[in-house]
Amino acid sequence: MSIVTTAYPVAPSVTKRQKIERAIVSRAVTALLSAGYWLAVCQGDENEQPPSRYKRDIMKLLGECDDDRIIVYSPAKGRLGWLYLVYGNDNGETVITDYTTNLDPQLQPVQDYAETLV
């Protein structure tokens, strides 16, 4: 997930929010990959990228648009669920705005971590 910058100065609060968003999303990606899932990224309204097990490749695709979707695949069952990420809300702690409830065992620790950042 790249932090988008421009030629104009960026407010420190924006940089801080982006770092918080990146930390939360990074934990979510790690948790899902550790559970054995494959992840595909949909950037904004763009087509879904091929599923991957490589965190670096997944993180590179995230954060270039206002929102992203991570589609979660199980090797045995196919498409299993999704996460919806929206950037720029609050102080960054609400970057994961929605996800399928079947991913709660993997994502609840990430949500708990996000709450400590408020």
Phi and psi restraints in degrees (range 20) as a CNS / XPLOR table:
assign (resid 1 and name C) (resid 2 and name N)
       (resid 2 and name CA) (resid 2 and name C) 1.0 -87.1 20.0 2
assign (resid 2 and name N) (resid 2 and name CA)
       (resid 2 and name C) (resid 3 and name N) 1.0 148.2 20.0 2
assign (resid 2 and name C) (resid 3 and name N)
       (resid 3 and name CA) (resid 3 and name C) 1.0 -91.0 20.0 2
assign (resid 3 and name N) (resid 3 and name CA)
       (resid 3 and name C) (resid 4 and name N) 1.0 115.4 20.0 2
assign (resid 3 and name C) (resid 4 and name N)
       (resid 4 and name CA) (resid 4 and name C) 1.0 -76.3 20.0 2
assign (resid 4 and name N) (resid 4 and name CA)
       (resid 4 and name C) (resid 5 and name N) 1.0 127.3 20.0 2
assign (resid 4 and name C) (resid 5 and name N)
       (resid 5 and name CA) (resid 5 and name C) 1.0 -127.3 20.0 2
assign (resid 5 and name N) (resid 5 and name CA)
       (resid 5 and name C) (resid 6 and name N) 1.0 163.6 20.0 2
assign (resid 5 and name C) (resid 6 and name N)
       (resid 6 and name CA) (resid 6 and name C) 1.0 -128.6 20.0 2
assign (resid 6 and name N) (resid 6 and name CA)
       (resid 6 and name C) (resid 7 and name N) 1.0 -176.2 20.0 2
assign (resid 6 and name C) (resid 7 and name N)
       (resid 7 and name CA) (resid 7 and name C) 1.0 -74.0 20.0 2
assign (resid 7 and name N) (resid 7 and name CA)
       (resid 7 and name C) (resid 8 and name N) 1.0 -11.6 20.0 2
assign (resid 7 and name C) (resid 8 and name N)
       (resid 8 and name CA) (resid 8 and name C) 1.0 -90.4 20.0 2
assign (resid 8 and name N) (resid 8 and name CA)
       (resid 8 and name C) (resid 9 and name N) 1.0 151.8 20.0 2
assign (resid 8 and name C) (resid 9 and name N)
       (resid 9 and name CA) (resid 9 and name C) 1.0 -61.3 20.0 2
assign (resid 9 and name N) (resid 9 and name CA)
       (resid 9 and name C) (resid 10 and name N) 1.0 140.5 20.0 2
assign (resid 9 and name C) (resid 10 and name N)
       (resid 10 and name CA) (resid 10 and name C) 1.0 -104.6 20.0 2
assign (resid 10 and name N) (resid 10 and name CA)
       (resid 10 and name C) (resid 11 and name N) 1.0 132.6 20.0 2
assign (resid 10 and name C) (resid 11 and name N)
       (resid 11 and name CA) (resid 11 and name C) 1.0 -61.6 20.0 2
assign (resid 11 and name N) (resid 11 and name CA)
       (resid 11 and name C) (resid 12 and name N) 1.0 140.9 20.0 2
assign (resid 11 and name C) (resid 12 and name N)
       (resid 12 and name CA) (resid 12 and name C) 1.0 -56.0 20.0 2
assign (resid 12 and name N) (resid 12 and name CA)
       (resid 12 and name C) (resid 13 and name N) 1.0 -32.7 20.0 2
assign (resid 12 and name C) (resid 13 and name N)
       (resid 13 and name CA) (resid 13 and name C) 1.0 -65.6 20.0 2
assign (resid 13 and name N) (resid 13 and name CA)
       (resid 13 and name C) (resid 14 and name N) 1.0 -33.4 20.0 2
assign (resid 13 and name C) (resid 14 and name N)
       (resid 14 and name CA) (resid 14 and name C) 1.0 -69.7 20.0 2
assign (resid 14 and name N) (resid 14 and name CA)
       (resid 14 and name C) (resid 15 and name N) 1.0 -44.9 20.0 2
assign (resid 14 and name C) (resid 15 and name N)
       (resid 15 and name CA) (resid 15 and name C) 1.0 -60.5 20.0 2
assign (resid 15 and name N) (resid 15 and name CA)
       (resid 15 and name C) (resid 16 and name N) 1.0 -42.2 20.0 2
assign (resid 15 and name C) (resid 16 and name N)
       (resid 16 and name CA) (resid 16 and name C) 1.0 -63.3 20.0 2
assign (resid 16 and name N) (resid 16 and name CA)
       (resid 16 and name C) (resid 17 and name N) 1.0 -44.5 20.0 2
assign (resid 16 and name C) (resid 17 and name N)
       (resid 17 and name CA) (resid 17 and name C) 1.0 -61.3 20.0 2
assign (resid 17 and name N) (resid 17 and name CA)
       (resid 17 and name C) (resid 18 and name N) 1.0 -43.7 20.0 2
assign (resid 17 and name C) (resid 18 and name N)
       (resid 18 and name CA) (resid 18 and name C) 1.0 -63.1 20.0 2
assign (resid 18 and name N) (resid 18 and name CA)
       (resid 18 and name C) (resid 19 and name N) 1.0 -38.4 20.0 2
assign (resid 18 and name C) (resid 19 and name N)
       (resid 19 and name CA) (resid 19 and name C) 1.0 -66.2 20.0 2
assign (resid 19 and name N) (resid 19 and name CA)
       (resid 19 and name C) (resid 20 and name N) 1.0 -39.2 20.0 2
assign (resid 19 and name C) (resid 20 and name N)
       (resid 20 and name CA) (resid 20 and name C) 1.0 -64.8 20.0 2
assign (resid 20 and name N) (resid 20 and name CA)
       (resid 20 and name C) (resid 21 and name N) 1.0 -45.2 20.0 2
assign (resid 20 and name C) (resid 21 and name N)
       (resid 21 and name CA) (resid 21 and name C) 1.0 -59.0 20.0 2
assign (resid 21 and name N) (resid 21 and name CA)
       (resid 21 and name C) (resid 22 and name N) 1.0 -45.2 20.0 2
assign (resid 21 and name C) (resid 22 and name N)
       (resid 22 and name CA) (resid 22 and name C) 1.0 -62.2 20.0 2
assign (resid 22 and name N) (resid 22 and name CA)
       (resid 22 and name C) (resid 23 and name N) 1.0 -42.2 20.0 2
assign (resid 22 and name C) (resid 23 and name N)
       (resid 23 and name CA) (resid 23 and name C) 1.0 -63.0 20.0 2
assign (resid 23 and name N) (resid 23 and name CA)
       (resid 23 and name C) (resid 24 and name N) 1.0 -42.2 20.0 2
assign (resid 23 and name C) (resid 24 and name N)
       (resid 24 and name CA) (resid 24 and name C) 1.0 -68.0 20.0 2
assign (resid 24 and name N) (resid 24 and name CA)
       (resid 24 and name C) (resid 25 and name N) 1.0 -47.5 20.0 2
assign (resid 24 and name C) (resid 25 and name N)
       (resid 25 and name CA) (resid 25 and name C) 1.0 -63.9 20.0 2
assign (resid 25 and name N) (resid 25 and name CA)
       (resid 25 and name C) (resid 26 and name N) 1.0 -39.4 20.0 2
assign (resid 25 and name C) (resid 26 and name N)
       (resid 26 and name CA) (resid 26 and name C) 1.0 -60.6 20.0 2
assign (resid 26 and name N) (resid 26 and name CA)
       (resid 26 and name C) (resid 27 and name N) 1.0 -42.8 20.0 2
assign (resid 26 and name C) (resid 27 and name N)
       (resid 27 and name CA) (resid 27 and name C) 1.0 -64.3 20.0 2
assign (resid 27 and name N) (resid 27 and name CA)
       (resid 27 and name C) (resid 28 and name N) 1.0 -39.6 20.0 2
assign (resid 27 and name C) (resid 28 and name N)
       (resid 28 and name CA) (resid 28 and name C) 1.0 -64.2 20.0 2
assign (resid 28 and name N) (resid 28 and name CA)
       (resid 28 and name C) (resid 29 and name N) 1.0 -46.2 20.0 2
assign (resid 28 and name C) (resid 29 and name N)
       (resid 29 and name CA) (resid 29 and name C) 1.0 -61.3 20.0 2
assign (resid 29 and name N) (resid 29 and name CA)
       (resid 29 and name C) (resid 30 and name N) 1.0 -44.8 20.0 2
assign (resid 29 and name C) (resid 30 and name N)
       (resid 30 and name CA) (resid 30 and name C) 1.0 -60.5 20.0 2
assign (resid 30 and name N) (resid 30 and name CA)
       (resid 30 and name C) (resid 31 and name N) 1.0 -44.9 20.0 2
assign (resid 30 and name C) (resid 31 and name N)
       (resid 31 and name CA) (resid 31 and name C) 1.0 -61.7 20.0 2
assign (resid 31 and name N) (resid 31 and name CA)
       (resid 31 and name C) (resid 32 and name N) 1.0 -42.6 20.0 2
assign (resid 31 and name C) (resid 32 and name N)
       (resid 32 and name CA) (resid 32 and name C) 1.0 -71.5 20.0 2
assign (resid 32 and name N) (resid 32 and name CA)
       (resid 32 and name C) (resid 33 and name N) 1.0 -41.3 20.0 2
assign (resid 32 and name C) (resid 33 and name N)
       (resid 33 and name CA) (resid 33 and name C) 1.0 -65.8 20.0 2
assign (resid 33 and name N) (resid 33 and name CA)
       (resid 33 and name C) (resid 34 and name N) 1.0 -38.0 20.0 2
assign (resid 33 and name C) (resid 34 and name N)
       (resid 34 and name CA) (resid 34 and name C) 1.0 -64.9 20.0 2
assign (resid 34 and name N) (resid 34 and name CA)
       (resid 34 and name C) (resid 35 and name N) 1.0 -26.9 20.0 2
assign (resid 34 and name C) (resid 35 and name N)
       (resid 35 and name CA) (resid 35 and name C) 1.0 -80.8 20.0 2
assign (resid 35 and name N) (resid 35 and name CA)
       (resid 35 and name C) (resid 36 and name N) 1.0 -0.9 20.0 2
assign (resid 35 and name C) (resid 36 and name N)
       (resid 36 and name CA) (resid 36 and name C) 1.0 93.9 20.0 2
assign (resid 36 and name N) (resid 36 and name CA)
       (resid 36 and name C) (resid 37 and name N) 1.0 9.1 20.0 2
assign (resid 36 and name C) (resid 37 and name N)
       (resid 37 and name CA) (resid 37 and name C) 1.0 -84.4 20.0 2
assign (resid 37 and name N) (resid 37 and name CA)
       (resid 37 and name C) (resid 38 and name N) 1.0 158.4 20.0 2
assign (resid 37 and name C) (resid 38 and name N)
       (resid 38 and name CA) (resid 38 and name C) 1.0 -102.8 20.0 2
assign (resid 38 and name N) (resid 38 and name CA)
       (resid 38 and name C) (resid 39 and name N) 1.0 145.2 20.0 2
assign (resid 38 and name C) (resid 39 and name N)
       (resid 39 and name CA) (resid 39 and name C) 1.0 -124.5 20.0 2
assign (resid 39 and name N) (resid 39 and name CA)
       (resid 39 and name C) (resid 40 and name N) 1.0 138.2 20.0 2
assign (resid 39 and name C) (resid 40 and name N)
       (resid 40 and name CA) (resid 40 and name C) 1.0 -122.4 20.0 2
assign (resid 40 and name N) (resid 40 and name CA)
       (resid 40 and name C) (resid 41 and name N) 1.0 145.7 20.0 2
assign (resid 40 and name C) (resid 41 and name N)
       (resid 41 and name CA) (resid 41 and name C) 1.0 -110.6 20.0 2
assign (resid 41 and name N) (resid 41 and name CA)
       (resid 41 and name C) (resid 42 and name N) 1.0 134.4 20.0 2
assign (resid 41 and name C) (resid 42 and name N)
       (resid 42 and name CA) (resid 42 and name C) 1.0 -111.2 20.0 2
assign (resid 42 and name N) (resid 42 and name CA)
       (resid 42 and name C) (resid 43 and name N) 1.0 113.8 20.0 2
assign (resid 42 and name C) (resid 43 and name N)
       (resid 43 and name CA) (resid 43 and name C) 1.0 -87.5 20.0 2
assign (resid 43 and name N) (resid 43 and name CA)
       (resid 43 and name C) (resid 44 and name N) 1.0 116.1 20.0 2
assign (resid 43 and name C) (resid 44 and name N)
       (resid 44 and name CA) (resid 44 and name C) 1.0 55.6 20.0 2
assign (resid 44 and name N) (resid 44 and name CA)
       (resid 44 and name C) (resid 45 and name N) 1.0 -123.5 20.0 2
assign (resid 44 and name C) (resid 45 and name N)
       (resid 45 and name CA) (resid 45 and name C) 1.0 -100.9 20.0 2
assign (resid 45 and name N) (resid 45 and name CA)
       (resid 45 and name C) (resid 46 and name N) 1.0 11.5 20.0 2
assign (resid 45 and name C) (resid 46 and name N)
       (resid 46 and name CA) (resid 46 and name C) 1.0 -73.4 20.0 2
assign (resid 46 and name N) (resid 46 and name CA)
       (resid 46 and name C) (resid 47 and name N) 1.0 167.5 20.0 2
assign (resid 46 and name C) (resid 47 and name N)
       (resid 47 and name CA) (resid 47 and name C) 1.0 -66.3 20.0 2
assign (resid 47 and name N) (resid 47 and name CA)
       (resid 47 and name C) (resid 48 and name N) 1.0 153.8 20.0 2
assign (resid 47 and name C) (resid 48 and name N)
       (resid 48 and name CA) (resid 48 and name C) 1.0 -67.7 20.0 2
assign (resid 48 and name N) (resid 48 and name CA)
       (resid 48 and name C) (resid 49 and name N) 1.0 135.4 20.0 2
assign (resid 48 and name C) (resid 49 and name N)
       (resid 49 and name CA) (resid 49 and name C) 1.0 -79.0 20.0 2
assign (resid 49 and name N) (resid 49 and name CA)
       (resid 49 and name C) (resid 50 and name N) 1.0 161.1 20.0 2
assign (resid 49 and name C) (resid 50 and name N)
       (resid 50 and name CA) (resid 50 and name C) 1.0 -63.2 20.0 2
assign (resid 50 and name N) (resid 50 and name CA)
       (resid 50 and name C) (resid 51 and name N) 1.0 144.7 20.0 2
assign (resid 50 and name C) (resid 51 and name N)
       (resid 51 and name CA) (resid 51 and name C) 1.0 -61.1 20.0 2
assign (resid 51 and name N) (resid 51 and name CA)
       (resid 51 and name C) (resid 52 and name N) 1.0 149.1 20.0 2
assign (resid 51 and name C) (resid 52 and name N)
       (resid 52 and name CA) (resid 52 and name C) 1.0 -142.1 20.0 2
assign (resid 52 and name N) (resid 52 and name CA)
       (resid 52 and name C) (resid 53 and name N) 1.0 157.4 20.0 2
assign (resid 52 and name C) (resid 53 and name N)
       (resid 53 and name CA) (resid 53 and name C) 1.0 -111.1 20.0 2
assign (resid 53 and name N) (resid 53 and name CA)
       (resid 53 and name C) (resid 54 and name N) 1.0 7.0 20.0 2
assign (resid 53 and name C) (resid 54 and name N)
       (resid 54 and name CA) (resid 54 and name C) 1.0 -102.6 20.0 2
assign (resid 54 and name N) (resid 54 and name CA)
       (resid 54 and name C) (resid 55 and name N) 1.0 111.2 20.0 2
assign (resid 54 and name C) (resid 55 and name N)
       (resid 55 and name CA) (resid 55 and name C) 1.0 -56.5 20.0 2
assign (resid 55 and name N) (resid 55 and name CA)
       (resid 55 and name C) (resid 56 and name N) 1.0 -43.4 20.0 2
assign (resid 55 and name C) (resid 56 and name N)
       (resid 56 and name CA) (resid 56 and name C) 1.0 -58.2 20.0 2
assign (resid 56 and name N) (resid 56 and name CA)
       (resid 56 and name C) (resid 57 and name N) 1.0 -43.1 20.0 2
assign (resid 56 and name C) (resid 57 and name N)
       (resid 57 and name CA) (resid 57 and name C) 1.0 -66.3 20.0 2
assign (resid 57 and name N) (resid 57 and name CA)
       (resid 57 and name C) (resid 58 and name N) 1.0 -39.9 20.0 2
assign (resid 57 and name C) (resid 58 and name N)
       (resid 58 and name CA) (resid 58 and name C) 1.0 -66.1 20.0 2
assign (resid 58 and name N) (resid 58 and name CA)
       (resid 58 and name C) (resid 59 and name N) 1.0 -47.6 20.0 2
assign (resid 58 and name C) (resid 59 and name N)
       (resid 59 and name CA) (resid 59 and name C) 1.0 -64.3 20.0 2
assign (resid 59 and name N) (resid 59 and name CA)
       (resid 59 and name C) (resid 60 and name N) 1.0 -32.1 20.0 2
assign (resid 59 and name C) (resid 60 and name N)
       (resid 60 and name CA) (resid 60 and name C) 1.0 -62.2 20.0 2
assign (resid 60 and name N) (resid 60 and name CA)
       (resid 60 and name C) (resid 61 and name N) 1.0 -31.5 20.0 2
assign (resid 60 and name C) (resid 61 and name N)
       (resid 61 and name CA) (resid 61 and name C) 1.0 -81.3 20.0 2
assign (resid 61 and name N) (resid 61 and name CA)
       (resid 61 and name C) (resid 62 and name N) 1.0 -16.1 20.0 2
assign (resid 61 and name C) (resid 62 and name N)
       (resid 62 and name CA) (resid 62 and name C) 1.0 -90.4 20.0 2
assign (resid 62 and name N) (resid 62 and name CA)
       (resid 62 and name C) (resid 63 and name N) 1.0 145.0 20.0 2
assign (resid 62 and name C) (resid 63 and name N)
       (resid 63 and name CA) (resid 63 and name C) 1.0 91.6 20.0 2
assign (resid 63 and name N) (resid 63 and name CA)
       (resid 63 and name C) (resid 64 and name N) 1.0 3.5 20.0 2
assign (resid 63 and name C) (resid 64 and name N)
       (resid 64 and name CA) (resid 64 and name C) 1.0 -86.4 20.0 2
assign (resid 64 and name N) (resid 64 and name CA)
       (resid 64 and name C) (resid 65 and name N) 1.0 -15.4 20.0 2
assign (resid 64 and name C) (resid 65 and name N)
       (resid 65 and name CA) (resid 65 and name C) 1.0 -119.6 20.0 2
assign (resid 65 and name N) (resid 65 and name CA)
       (resid 65 and name C) (resid 66 and name N) 1.0 178.6 20.0 2
assign (resid 65 and name C) (resid 66 and name N)
       (resid 66 and name CA) (resid 66 and name C) 1.0 -71.1 20.0 2
assign (resid 66 and name N) (resid 66 and name CA)
       (resid 66 and name C) (resid 67 and name N) 1.0 -24.4 20.0 2
assign (resid 66 and name C) (resid 67 and name N)
       (resid 67 and name CA) (resid 67 and name C) 1.0 -150.2 20.0 2
assign (resid 67 and name N) (resid 67 and name CA)
       (resid 67 and name C) (resid 68 and name N) 1.0 155.6 20.0 2
assign (resid 67 and name C) (resid 68 and name N)
       (resid 68 and name CA) (resid 68 and name C) 1.0 -139.4 20.0 2
assign (resid 68 and name N) (resid 68 and name CA)
       (resid 68 and name C) (resid 69 and name N) 1.0 158.1 20.0 2
assign (resid 68 and name C) (resid 69 and name N)
       (resid 69 and name CA) (resid 69 and name C) 1.0 -123.3 20.0 2
assign (resid 69 and name N) (resid 69 and name CA)
       (resid 69 and name C) (resid 70 and name N) 1.0 136.2 20.0 2
assign (resid 69 and name C) (resid 70 and name N)
       (resid 70 and name CA) (resid 70 and name C) 1.0 -108.5 20.0 2
assign (resid 70 and name N) (resid 70 and name CA)
       (resid 70 and name C) (resid 71 and name N) 1.0 120.0 20.0 2
assign (resid 70 and name C) (resid 71 and name N)
       (resid 71 and name CA) (resid 71 and name C) 1.0 -95.9 20.0 2
assign (resid 71 and name N) (resid 71 and name CA)
       (resid 71 and name C) (resid 72 and name N) 1.0 129.8 20.0 2
assign (resid 71 and name C) (resid 72 and name N)
       (resid 72 and name CA) (resid 72 and name C) 1.0 -104.1 20.0 2
assign (resid 72 and name N) (resid 72 and name CA)
       (resid 72 and name C) (resid 73 and name N) 1.0 129.2 20.0 2
assign (resid 72 and name C) (resid 73 and name N)
       (resid 73 and name CA) (resid 73 and name C) 1.0 -119.2 20.0 2
assign (resid 73 and name N) (resid 73 and name CA)
       (resid 73 and name C) (resid 74 and name N) 1.0 140.6 20.0 2
assign (resid 73 and name C) (resid 74 and name N)
       (resid 74 and name CA) (resid 74 and name C) 1.0 -101.9 20.0 2
assign (resid 74 and name N) (resid 74 and name CA)
       (resid 74 and name C) (resid 75 and name N) 1.0 133.3 20.0 2
assign (resid 74 and name C) (resid 75 and name N)
       (resid 75 and name CA) (resid 75 and name C) 1.0 -56.4 20.0 2
assign (resid 75 and name N) (resid 75 and name CA)
       (resid 75 and name C) (resid 76 and name N) 1.0 -34.6 20.0 2
assign (resid 75 and name C) (resid 76 and name N)
       (resid 76 and name CA) (resid 76 and name C) 1.0 -86.3 20.0 2
assign (resid 76 and name N) (resid 76 and name CA)
       (resid 76 and name C) (resid 77 and name N) 1.0 -31.9 20.0 2
assign (resid 76 and name C) (resid 77 and name N)
       (resid 77 and name CA) (resid 77 and name C) 1.0 -112.6 20.0 2
assign (resid 77 and name N) (resid 77 and name CA)
       (resid 77 and name C) (resid 78 and name N) 1.0 -6.0 20.0 2
assign (resid 77 and name C) (resid 78 and name N)
       (resid 78 and name CA) (resid 78 and name C) 1.0 81.5 20.0 2
assign (resid 78 and name N) (resid 78 and name CA)
       (resid 78 and name C) (resid 79 and name N) 1.0 -146.4 20.0 2
assign (resid 78 and name C) (resid 79 and name N)
       (resid 79 and name CA) (resid 79 and name C) 1.0 -62.1 20.0 2
assign (resid 79 and name N) (resid 79 and name CA)
       (resid 79 and name C) (resid 80 and name N) 1.0 125.9 20.0 2
assign (resid 79 and name C) (resid 80 and name N)
       (resid 80 and name CA) (resid 80 and name C) 1.0 -113.8 20.0 2
assign (resid 80 and name N) (resid 80 and name CA)
       (resid 80 and name C) (resid 81 and name N) 1.0 -33.7 20.0 2
assign (resid 80 and name C) (resid 81 and name N)
       (resid 81 and name CA) (resid 81 and name C) 1.0 -178.5 20.0 2
assign (resid 81 and name N) (resid 81 and name CA)
       (resid 81 and name C) (resid 82 and name N) 1.0 -166.6 20.0 2
assign (resid 81 and name C) (resid 82 and name N)
       (resid 82 and name CA) (resid 82 and name C) 1.0 -159.0 20.0 2
assign (resid 82 and name N) (resid 82 and name CA)
       (resid 82 and name C) (resid 83 and name N) 1.0 161.3 20.0 2
assign (resid 82 and name C) (resid 83 and name N)
       (resid 83 and name CA) (resid 83 and name C) 1.0 -124.4 20.0 2
assign (resid 83 and name N) (resid 83 and name CA)
       (resid 83 and name C) (resid 84 and name N) 1.0 144.4 20.0 2
assign (resid 83 and name C) (resid 84 and name N)
       (resid 84 and name CA) (resid 84 and name C) 1.0 -115.2 20.0 2
assign (resid 84 and name N) (resid 84 and name CA)
       (resid 84 and name C) (resid 85 and name N) 1.0 121.4 20.0 2
assign (resid 84 and name C) (resid 85 and name N)
       (resid 85 and name CA) (resid 85 and name C) 1.0 -110.7 20.0 2
assign (resid 85 and name N) (resid 85 and name CA)
       (resid 85 and name C) (resid 86 and name N) 1.0 130.9 20.0 2
assign (resid 85 and name C) (resid 86 and name N)
       (resid 86 and name CA) (resid 86 and name C) 1.0 -125.9 20.0 2
assign (resid 86 and name N) (resid 86 and name CA)
       (resid 86 and name C) (resid 87 and name N) 1.0 124.2 20.0 2
assign (resid 86 and name C) (resid 87 and name N)
       (resid 87 and name CA) (resid 87 and name C) 1.0 -94.2 20.0 2
assign (resid 87 and name N) (resid 87 and name CA)
       (resid 87 and name C) (resid 88 and name N) 1.0 147.0 20.0 2
assign (resid 87 and name C) (resid 88 and name N)
       (resid 88 and name CA) (resid 88 and name C) 1.0 98.0 20.0 2
assign (resid 88 and name N) (resid 88 and name CA)
       (resid 88 and name C) (resid 89 and name N) 1.0 2.0 20.0 2
assign (resid 88 and name C) (resid 89 and name N)
       (resid 89 and name CA) (resid 89 and name C) 1.0 -87.9 20.0 2
assign (resid 89 and name N) (resid 89 and name CA)
       (resid 89 and name C) (resid 90 and name N) 1.0 143.1 20.0 2
assign (resid 89 and name C) (resid 90 and name N)
       (resid 90 and name CA) (resid 90 and name C) 1.0 46.9 20.0 2
assign (resid 90 and name N) (resid 90 and name CA)
       (resid 90 and name C) (resid 91 and name N) 1.0 -132.6 20.0 2
assign (resid 90 and name C) (resid 91 and name N)
       (resid 91 and name CA) (resid 91 and name C) 1.0 -101.6 20.0 2
assign (resid 91 and name N) (resid 91 and name CA)
       (resid 91 and name C) (resid 92 and name N) 1.0 12.7 20.0 2
assign (resid 91 and name C) (resid 92 and name N)
       (resid 92 and name CA) (resid 92 and name C) 1.0 105.1 20.0 2
assign (resid 92 and name N) (resid 92 and name CA)
       (resid 92 and name C) (resid 93 and name N) 1.0 -17.3 20.0 2
assign (resid 92 and name C) (resid 93 and name N)
       (resid 93 and name CA) (resid 93 and name C) 1.0 -70.2 20.0 2
assign (resid 93 and name N) (resid 93 and name CA)
       (resid 93 and name C) (resid 94 and name N) 1.0 -14.9 20.0 2
assign (resid 93 and name C) (resid 94 and name N)
       (resid 94 and name CA) (resid 94 and name C) 1.0 -105.4 20.0 2
assign (resid 94 and name N) (resid 94 and name CA)
       (resid 94 and name C) (resid 95 and name N) 1.0 26.7 20.0 2
assign (resid 94 and name C) (resid 95 and name N)
       (resid 95 and name CA) (resid 95 and name C) 1.0 -60.1 20.0 2
assign (resid 95 and name N) (resid 95 and name CA)
       (resid 95 and name C) (resid 96 and name N) 1.0 -36.1 20.0 2
assign (resid 95 and name C) (resid 96 and name N)
       (resid 96 and name CA) (resid 96 and name C) 1.0 -85.9 20.0 2
assign (resid 96 and name N) (resid 96 and name CA)
       (resid 96 and name C) (resid 97 and name N) 1.0 100.2 20.0 2
assign (resid 96 and name C) (resid 97 and name N)
       (resid 97 and name CA) (resid 97 and name C) 1.0 -89.0 20.0 2
assign (resid 97 and name N) (resid 97 and name CA)
       (resid 97 and name C) (resid 98 and name N) 1.0 -23.0 20.0 2
assign (resid 97 and name C) (resid 98 and name N)
       (resid 98 and name CA) (resid 98 and name C) 1.0 -163.8 20.0 2
assign (resid 98 and name N) (resid 98 and name CA)
       (resid 98 and name C) (resid 99 and name N) 1.0 154.7 20.0 2
assign (resid 98 and name C) (resid 99 and name N)
       (resid 99 and name CA) (resid 99 and name C) 1.0 -162.4 20.0 2
assign (resid 99 and name N) (resid 99 and name CA)
       (resid 99 and name C) (resid 100 and name N) 1.0 161.2 20.0 2
assign (resid 99 and name C) (resid 100 and name N)
       (resid 100 and name CA) (resid 100 and name C) 1.0 -71.5 20.0 2
assign (resid 100 and name N) (resid 100 and name CA)
       (resid 100 and name C) (resid 101 and name N) 1.0 139.5 20.0 2
assign (resid 100 and name C) (resid 101 and name N)
       (resid 101 and name CA) (resid 101 and name C) 1.0 -65.9 20.0 2
assign (resid 101 and name N) (resid 101 and name CA)
       (resid 101 and name C) (resid 102 and name N) 1.0 -20.7 20.0 2
assign (resid 101 and name C) (resid 102 and name N)
       (resid 102 and name CA) (resid 102 and name C) 1.0 -67.3 20.0 2
assign (resid 102 and name N) (resid 102 and name CA)
       (resid 102 and name C) (resid 103 and name N) 1.0 -13.2 20.0 2
assign (resid 102 and name C) (resid 103 and name N)
       (resid 103 and name CA) (resid 103 and name C) 1.0 -93.7 20.0 2
assign (resid 103 and name N) (resid 103 and name CA)
       (resid 103 and name C) (resid 104 and name N) 1.0 3.4 20.0 2
assign (resid 103 and name C) (resid 104 and name N)
       (resid 104 and name CA) (resid 104 and name C) 1.0 -56.9 20.0 2
assign (resid 104 and name N) (resid 104 and name CA)
       (resid 104 and name C) (resid 105 and name N) 1.0 -40.2 20.0 2
assign (resid 104 and name C) (resid 105 and name N)
       (resid 105 and name CA) (resid 105 and name C) 1.0 -58.0 20.0 2
assign (resid 105 and name N) (resid 105 and name CA)
       (resid 105 and name C) (resid 106 and name N) 1.0 -35.7 20.0 2
assign (resid 105 and name C) (resid 106 and name N)
       (resid 106 and name CA) (resid 106 and name C) 1.0 -83.0 20.0 2
assign (resid 106 and name N) (resid 106 and name CA)
       (resid 106 and name C) (resid 107 and name N) 1.0 -32.2 20.0 2
assign (resid 106 and name C) (resid 107 and name N)
       (resid 107 and name CA) (resid 107 and name C) 1.0 -96.2 20.0 2
assign (resid 107 and name N) (resid 107 and name CA)
       (resid 107 and name C) (resid 108 and name N) 1.0 -15.8 20.0 2
assign (resid 107 and name C) (resid 108 and name N)
       (resid 108 and name CA) (resid 108 and name C) 1.0 -60.2 20.0 2
assign (resid 108 and name N) (resid 108 and name CA)
       (resid 108 and name C) (resid 109 and name N) 1.0 -43.1 20.0 2
assign (resid 108 and name C) (resid 109 and name N)
       (resid 109 and name CA) (resid 109 and name C) 1.0 -60.5 20.0 2
assign (resid 109 and name N) (resid 109 and name CA)
       (resid 109 and name C) (resid 110 and name N) 1.0 -33.3 20.0 2
assign (resid 109 and name C) (resid 110 and name N)
       (resid 110 and name CA) (resid 110 and name C) 1.0 -68.8 20.0 2
assign (resid 110 and name N) (resid 110 and name CA)
       (resid 110 and name C) (resid 111 and name N) 1.0 -43.1 20.0 2
assign (resid 110 and name C) (resid 111 and name N)
       (resid 111 and name CA) (resid 111 and name C) 1.0 -63.8 20.0 2
assign (resid 111 and name N) (resid 111 and name CA)
       (resid 111 and name C) (resid 112 and name N) 1.0 -39.9 20.0 2
assign (resid 111 and name C) (resid 112 and name N)
       (resid 112 and name CA) (resid 112 and name C) 1.0 -61.7 20.0 2
assign (resid 112 and name N) (resid 112 and name CA)
       (resid 112 and name C) (resid 113 and name N) 1.0 -42.4 20.0 2
assign (resid 112 and name C) (resid 113 and name N)
       (resid 113 and name CA) (resid 113 and name C) 1.0 -61.3 20.0 2
assign (resid 113 and name N) (resid 113 and name CA)
       (resid 113 and name C) (resid 114 and name N) 1.0 -43.7 20.0 2
assign (resid 113 and name C) (resid 114 and name N)
       (resid 114 and name CA) (resid 114 and name C) 1.0 -60.2 20.0 2
assign (resid 114 and name N) (resid 114 and name CA)
       (resid 114 and name C) (resid 115 and name N) 1.0 -37.3 20.0 2
assign (resid 114 and name C) (resid 115 and name N)
       (resid 115 and name CA) (resid 115 and name C) 1.0 -65.8 20.0 2
assign (resid 115 and name N) (resid 115 and name CA)
       (resid 115 and name C) (resid 116 and name N) 1.0 -26.1 20.0 2
assign (resid 115 and name C) (resid 116 and name N)
       (resid 116 and name CA) (resid 116 and name C) 1.0 -73.4 20.0 2
assign (resid 116 and name N) (resid 116 and name CA)
       (resid 116 and name C) (resid 117 and name N) 1.0 -13.4 20.0 2
assign (resid 116 and name C) (resid 117 and name N)
       (resid 117 and name CA) (resid 117 and name C) 1.0 -90.9 20.0 2
assign (resid 117 and name N) (resid 117 and name CA)
       (resid 117 and name C) (resid 118 and name N) 1.0 -3.6 20.0 2
